[in-house]
């Protein structure tokens, strides 16, 4: 999405900014319907075939941004229906987290192999010859595929010398590594909650902006305005997300201007994860466990729980960086509220877990944070700052990029046991994670450290990010180099009693 879906990005940012403005200005939520006309003014449609549908879609986006359910066209009632349930200063959640906005969905065709007009009706007809189901016939004007017989294997496409055969799928389904996208009775996309792991890749890939997750920005702002001491813990992948000329220190300063008391880098918790996972690997693999998977990506962990429960115990027992960092905050400030800001949608579900929810009060994405900046007219690049950020080590900051977790853990293992040989494998994207764990279940990854990341390129490719992964990767690398700590063992921000012995 970051590369070319500009209109969808603008719509999402516009909605987040509007909800943030309502919260900051204490506006009446019962008048939310007026905002559909303010956001989509006049009579001319900008994005869809008519202005009425545009306003209907915006209305459901506003509801999702408040934490309410999106409705179908069959469900009547004002946009503000149920508003009293979310007009609070604490987290509100009713499943599902990720939902299809049905009135925005175009019911794209499911996976299909199709012969185009470029077919030359050649004498060799390799497409017909390689089809294992005899689904291809040569007719008067060219080859034709019998869709009832076709198994979408793609062999005909690969053999056609004129590249006249195309294979396509609905983008949301193609991006789902756990096959959680199905169709409803009207052919619209529908998410199977039993399979979904809230990675958010479908949100990024839908070219109609018909899939979204629920937001907590309204409740977060209400908590700030209620006088709570709110601390922000921000994922290291924030570097570079808010403009090439904006420094990490300016982003921290901008967040404080939103009413946040203090900002702490989640790289601090990443250092604790590194120390604990390195210790765990040394003590457990391969004597007690055949392999170990890293614990950081919650969508990856959910995928293993759902698809491969028999090897779930081999995922590290260490807490995630978000959890360790929130522990650090709450220990010193037990009455505070903690908000995690990052690239992930699934962190909103992780924060609801029994062992996490008392430490993490809200979760928002970088994209939602940008909406808050827009609402308050804060431009971080214009803020003058002098302080440096010194929360995390070089390798802790490297968690944001695919392979970074495994690299950090191996580096720490070698500090403790220099001669220990550690084989690693890193999978980026849920489909690749599934393949890796299928082989691990068969015993083909024994003795290895496995890193799973639900998003391509790691956290910098998450659905809540703003810039391209290539730009973010360089920014994260520069930020990591600026750390005063080469190793998590050197990080003097970590309480000594938290470090594993």
C-alpha positions in Angstrom: 0.0 0.0 0.0 2.8 2.4 0.9 4.1 2.4 -2.6 1.1 3.3 -4.6 -2.3 3.2 -2.7 -2.2 6.9 -2.0 -5.9 7.5 -2.1 -6.6 4.7 0.4 -3.8 6.0 2.7 -5.3 9.5 2.5 -8.8 8.2 3.4 -7.5 6.2 6.4 -5.5 9.2 7.7 -8.4 11.5 7.2 -10.6 9.2 9.3 -8.1 8.8 12.1 -7.5 12.5 12.2 -11.2 13.2 12.4 -11.7 10.8 15.3 -8.7 12.3 17.1 -10.1 15.8 16.6 -13.4 14.8 18.0 -11.7 13.4 21.1 -9.3 16.3 21.7 -12.1 18.9 21.2 -14.7 17.1 23.3 -17.2 17.1 20.4 -20.5 15.4 20.6 -20.3 11.8 19.2 -24.0 11.8 18.5 -23.3 14.3 15.7 -20.8 11.9 14.1 -23.1 11.7 11.0 -22.3 15.3 10.2 -18.6 14.3 9.7 -19.5 12.1 6.7 -20.5 15.3 4.9 -17.5 17.2 6.1 -15.1 14.5 5.0 -16.9 13.9 1.7 -18.4 17.3 0.8 -20.5 18.4 -2.2 -22.2 16.2 -4.8 -19.2 14.9 -6.8 -17.7 11.5 -6.1 -13.9 11.5 -5.6 -13.2 7.8 -5.1 -16.2 5.7 -6.1 -19.1 5.8 -8.5 -21.3 8.1 -6.4 -21.0 10.3 -3.4 -23.7 8.4 -1.4 -21.6 5.2 -1.4 -18.5 7.2 -0.5 -20.3 8.7 2.5 -21.6 5.2 3.5 -18.1 3.8 3.4 -16.7 6.7 5.4 -19.4 6.2 8.0 -18.4 2.6 8.6 -14.7 3.6 8.7 -15.5 6.2 11.4 -17.3 3.5 13.4 -14.4 1.1 13.2 -12.0 3.9 14.2 -14.1 4.3 17.4 -14.0 0.6 18.1 -17.5 -0.2 16.8 -18.5 -2.9 14.3 -18.9 -2.1 10.6 -22.4 -2.7 9.3 -23.8 -4.0 6.0 -26.3 -2.2 3.8 -29.0 -4.4 5.3 -28.4 -3.0 8.8 -30.3 0.2 9.3 -29.7 2.9 12.0 -27.8 6.1 12.5 -24.0 6.0 12.3 -23.9 6.9 16.0 -25.7 3.6 17.0 -23.9 2.1 20.0 -21.8 5.2 20.6 -22.4 5.1 24.3 -20.4 1.9 24.6 -17.2 3.4 23.2 -17.4 6.9 24.7 -15.0 6.0 27.5 -11.4 6.5 28.6 -10.5 2.8 28.7 -9.8 0.2 26.1 -12.9 -1.2 24.4 -12.9 -4.3 22.3 -15.5 -6.6 20.7 -14.4 -9.1 18.1 -13.5 -9.2 15.3 -10.5 -7.0 15.3 -10.1 -7.1 11.5 -13.3 -6.8 9.4 -14.5 -6.4 5.9 -16.4 -3.2 5.2 -19.0 -5.0 3.1 -20.4 -1.9 1.4 -16.9 -1.1 0.2 -16.1 -4.6 -1.0 -16.3 -5.2 -4.8 -16.7 -9.0 -4.6 -13.5 -9.5 -6.6 -13.3 -12.8 -8.5 -11.6 -15.7 -6.6 -8.5 -17.4 -8.0 -8.9 -17.9 -11.7 -6.7 -19.0 -14.7 -7.9 -17.1 -17.8 -7.0 -17.0 -21.5 -6.7 -13.5 -22.9 -7.2 -12.2 -26.5 -3.4 -12.6 -27.0 -3.9 -16.3 -27.7 -2.8 -17.1 -31.3 -4.4 -20.5 -31.5 -1.0 -22.0 -32.2 -0.5 -25.4 -33.8 1.5 -26.8 -30.8 -1.2 -25.9 -28.2 1.1 -26.7 -25.3 -1.6 -25.4 -22.9 -3.9 -28.2 -23.8 -1.1 -30.8 -23.7 0.0 -30.0 -20.2 -3.4 -29.7 -18.6 -3.8 -32.6 -16.1 -7.6 -32.3 -16.1 -8.3 -31.8 -19.8 -9.8 -28.4 -19.0 -8.3 -26.7 -22.1 -9.9 -27.0 -25.5 -9.0 -25.3 -28.8 -12.0 -23.6 -30.3 -12.6 -21.4 -33.3 -10.9 -18.2 -31.9 -8.4 -19.8 -29.6 -8.0 -21.8 -26.4 -10.8 -21.9 -23.8 -10.6 -23.1 -20.2 -13.5 -25.0 -18.7 -13.5 -23.4 -15.2 -15.5 -26.3 -13.8 -12.6 -28.6 -14.5 -9.7 -26.2 -13.9 -7.7 -26.8 -10.7 -5.7 -23.6 -11.0 -2.4 -25.4 -11.2 -1.0 -22.8 -13.6 0.8 -25.3 -15.9 -0.9 -23.9 -19.0 0.2 -20.4 -18.0 3.8 -21.4 -17.7 3.8 -23.2 -21.1 2.1 -20.6 -23.3 4.8 -19.1 -25.6 2.7 -15.9 -26.1 2.1 -15.3 -22.4 -1.6 -15.3 -23.3 -2.8 -17.0 -20.1 -3.0 -15.0 -16.8 -3.6 -16.2 -13.3 -5.2 -13.9 -10.7 -6.8 -13.9 -7.3 -8.5 -11.4 -5.1 -5.7 -9.4 -3.5 -6.8 -9.9 0.0 -6.9 -13.7 -0.3 -3.6 -13.8 -2.2 -1.9 -12.0 0.7 -3.4 -14.2 3.4 -0.8 -16.9 4.3 -3.3 -18.8 6.4 -6.2 -19.0 3.9 -8.6 -17.1 6.1 -10.4 -15.2 3.3 -13.5 -16.8 2.0 -16.7 -15.4 0.3 -20.2 -14.6 1.6 -23.5 -15.2 -0.2 -22.9 -12.1 -2.4 -19.3 -13.1 -3.3 -17.8 -10.4 -1.0 -14.8 -11.2 1.0 -15.3 -12.6 4.5 -12.7 -13.4 7.1 -12.7 -16.7 8.9 -12.1 -15.8 12.5 -11.0 -19.4 13.3 -8.1 -19.1 10.9 -7.3 -15.3 11.0 -4.2 -14.3 13.0 -4.7 -10.5 12.6 -1.5 -10.0 10.6 -3.3 -7.2 8.7 -1.8 -8.0 5.3 -5.2 -8.0 3.8 -5.7 -4.5 5.0 -2.6 -3.4 3.1 -3.4 -5.3 -0.1 -7.1 -4.5 -0.7 -7.1 -1.9 -3.6 -10.6 -0.8 -2.6 -9.8 -0.1 1.0 -12.5 -2.5 2.0 -10.8 -4.1 5.0 -9.8 -2.4 8.2 -9.1 -3.0 11.9 -10.7 -1.3 14.9 -8.8 1.6 16.5 -8.3 2.7 20.1 -7.3 6.3 19.5 -10.5 7.9 20.8 -10.3 6.1 24.1 -6.6 6.8 24.4 -7.1 10.5 23.9 -9.9 10.4 26.5 -7.6 8.7 28.9 -5.0 11.5 28.4 -7.6 14.2 28.8 -8.9 12.5 32.0 -5.7 13.3 33.7 -4.1 9.9 33.6 -0.3 9.7 33.4 0.1 8.0 30.0 3.4 6.6 29.0 4.2 5.6 25.4 6.3 2.7 24.5 7.2 2.8 20.8 8.5 0.1 18.5 11.9 0.6 17.0 10.4 0.4 13.5 9.2 4.0 14.1 12.5 5.3 12.7 11.9 7.0 9.4 8.1 6.6 9.5 7.3 10.3 9.8 9.5 11.9 7.1 13.0 11.6 5.9 14.0 14.8 7.6 12.4 14.0 10.9 14.8 12.6 13.6 13.8 9.9 16.1 14.2 12.5 18.9 11.7 14.9 17.1 9.2 12.1 16.9 9.5 11.5 20.7 9.0 15.2 21.3 6.0 15.3 19.0 4.4 12.4 21.0 4.9 14.3 24.2 3.1 17.2 22.7 0.0 15.0 22.3 -0.2 14.8 26.1 2.0 11.8 26.7 4.1 12.1 29.9 7.1 10.1 28.6 8.2 8.0 25.7 10.3 4.8 26.0 11.7 2.8 23.1 10.5 -0.8 22.9 14.1 -1.7 22.0 14.6 -1.7 25.8 12.3 -4.7 26.0 13.9 -6.2 22.9 17.2 -6.3 24.8 15.5 -8.3 27.6 13.9 -10.6 25.0 17.4 -11.2 23.5 18.9 -12.0 26.9 16.1 -14.4 27.8 15.9 -16.2 24.5 19.6 -16.6 24.3 19.6 -18.2 27.7 16.6 -20.4 26.8 18.2 -21.6 23.6 21.5 -22.5 25.3 19.7 -24.4 28.1 16.9 -26.1 26.0 18.1 -26.9 22.5 18.6 -29.6 21.5 18.8 -31.5 24.8 15.2 -30.7 25.9 13.6 -29.2 22.9 14.3 -30.0 19.2 14.3 -26.4 18.1 13.2 -22.9 19.3 11.1 -20.3 17.6 11.4 -16.6 18.5 8.5 -15.1 20.4 8.2 -11.5 19.1 5.6 -11.6 16.4 2.2 -12.3 17.8 0.6 -13.2 14.5 3.4 -15.8 14.0 2.7 -17.2 17.5 -1.1 -17.4 16.8 -0.4 -19.2 13.5 1.7 -21.8 15.3 -1.0 -22.2 18.0 -3.8 -22.7 15.4 -2.1 -24.7 12.7 0.7 -26.6 14.6 -0.4 -26.9 18.2 1.8 -30.0 18.7 5.0 -27.9 18.4 3.7 -24.7 20.0 5.7 -25.4 23.2 8.9 -24.9 21.1 8.1 -21.2 20.6 10.2 -19.3 23.2 8.6 -18.7 26.6 10.2 -15.3 26.7 7.9 -12.3 26.7 7.8 -10.0 23.7 9.6 -6.6 23.7 6.2 -4.9 24.2 5.5 -6.8 27.4 9.0 -6.4 28.9 8.9 -2.7 28.2 5.5 -2.2 29.7 6.6 -4.2 32.8 9.5 -1.7 33.1 7.1 1.3 33.0 4.5 -0.2 35.4 7.1 -1.3 38.0 8.2 2.3 38.4 4.8 3.9 37.7 2.1 1.4 38.8 -0.8 3.8 38.4 0.1 4.9 34.9 -1.5 4.0 31.6 0.8 2.5 28.9 0.2 2.8 25.2 2.2 0.7 22.7 2.7 2.4 19.3 3.9 0.2 16.5 3.5 -1.3 13.1 1.3 -4.2 14.2 -2.4 -4.9 14.2 -2.0 -8.2 16.1 -0.5 -6.4 19.1 -4.0 -5.2 19.8 -4.9 -8.8 20.4 -1.7 -9.6 22.3 -2.5 -6.7 24.7 -5.8 -8.5 25.6 -4.1 -11.6 26.9 -4.5 -12.3 30.6 -0.8 -11.9 31.4 -0.5 -8.7 29.3 -3.7 -6.6 29.7 -2.8 -5.2 33.1 0.5 -3.8 31.7 -0.6 -2.6 28.3 -3.7 -0.3 28.3 -3.8 0.8 24.7 -2.3 -0.2 21.3 -2.2 2.1 18.2 -0.3 2.0 15.0 2.1 4.6 13.4 -0.7 5.4 10.9 -3.1 6.1 13.8 -0.4 8.2 15.5 -0.1 10.2 12.3 -3.8 10.9 12.5 -3.3 12.3 16.1 -0.4 14.5 14.8 -2.7 15.8 12.1 -5.5 16.5 14.5 -3.3 18.5 16.8 -1.4 20.2 13.9 1.9 18.9 15.1 4.8 18.7 12.6 7.6 16.8 14.4 10.3 17.9 11.9 9.8 21.5 13.1 10.4 20.7 16.8 13.8 21.7 18.2 15.3 18.9 20.4 18.7 18.3 22.0 18.3 15.0 24.0 19.4 11.7 22.5 17.5 8.5 22.8 19.5 5.9 24.7 17.0 3.2 25.6 18.2 0.2 23.6 21.3 -1.6 22.2 22.3 -1.9 18.5 20.9 -5.4 18.2 17.7 -4.5 20.1 16.9 -1.8 17.6 17.6 -4.3 14.8 14.5 -6.3 15.8 12.5 -4.1 13.4 14.0 -5.7 10.3 13.5 -9.3 9.2 16.3 -11.5 10.6 17.0 -9.0 13.3 15.7 -11.0 16.2 17.6 -14.1 15.3 20.8 -12.1 14.7 20.5 -10.5 18.1 19.9 -13.8 19.9 22.8 -15.5 18.1 25.1 -12.6 18.9 24.2 -12.9 22.6 24.7 -16.7 22.5 28.2 -16.2 21.2 29.0 -13.7 24.0 28.1 -16.4 26.5 29.3 -19.5 24.6 31.7 -18.3 21.8 32.2 -21.8 20.3 28.5 -22.7 20.1 27.3 -23.2 16.5 23.8 -21.9 16.0 21.9 -22.5 12.8 19.1 -20.1 12.0 16.3 -19.7 9.6 14.1 -16.7 9.1 10.7 -16.6 7.4 9.0 -13.4 6.3 5.3 -13.4 5.4 2.8 -15.9 6.9 2.9 -18.2 3.9 6.7 -18.7 4.4 6.2 -19.1 8.1 3.7 -21.9 7.4 6.1 -23.7 5.1 8.9 -23.4 7.7 6.8 -24.8 10.5 5.5 -27.6 8.4 9.1 -28.8 7.9 9.9 -28.1 11.6 7.0 -30.4 12.6 8.5 -33.1 10.4 11.8 -32.8 12.3 13.7 -31.1 9.5 14.6 -28.0 11.6 16.0 -29.7 14.6 18.7 -27.8 16.5 17.8 -24.6 14.8 16.7 -21.1 16.0 13.6 -20.2 13.9 12.4 -16.6 13.4 8.9 -16.1 12.1 7.7 -12.7 11.0 4.1 -12.4 9.6 5.0 -9.4 7.5 7.5 -9.3 4.6 10.7 -7.4 5.6 9.7 -7.9 9.3 8.1 -5.2 11.4 9.0 -2.4 8.9 6.5 -4.0 6.5 3.7 -4.0 9.0 0.2 -2.8 8.1 0.4 0.1 10.5 3.5 1.6 8.9 3.6 4.7 6.7 6.7 4.5 4.4 8.1 1.9 2.1 10.1 -0.9 3.6 13.3 0.0 1.8 13.3 3.6 3.2 12.4 2.3 6.7 15.2 -0.3 6.6 17.9 2.4 6.1 16.4 4.6 8.8 16.3 1.7 11.3 19.9 0.8 10.5 21.1 4.4 11.0 19.1 4.6 14.3 20.7 1.3 15.5 24.2 2.5 14.8 23.5 5.6 17.0 23.0 3.4 20.1 25.5 3.7 22.9 25.2 0.0 23.7 26.8 -2.6 21.5 25.1 -5.5 23.4 21.9 -5.9 25.5 24.2 -7.0 28.3 25.7 -3.4 28.3 22.3 -1.7 28.5 22.3 0.0 31.9 18.6 1.0 31.5 17.6 -2.5 32.4 16.9 -3.2 36.0 19.6 -5.7 37.2 16.9 -8.0 38.7 15.2 -8.2 35.3 18.3 -9.7 33.6 18.3 -13.5 33.5 21.0 -15.2 35.5 
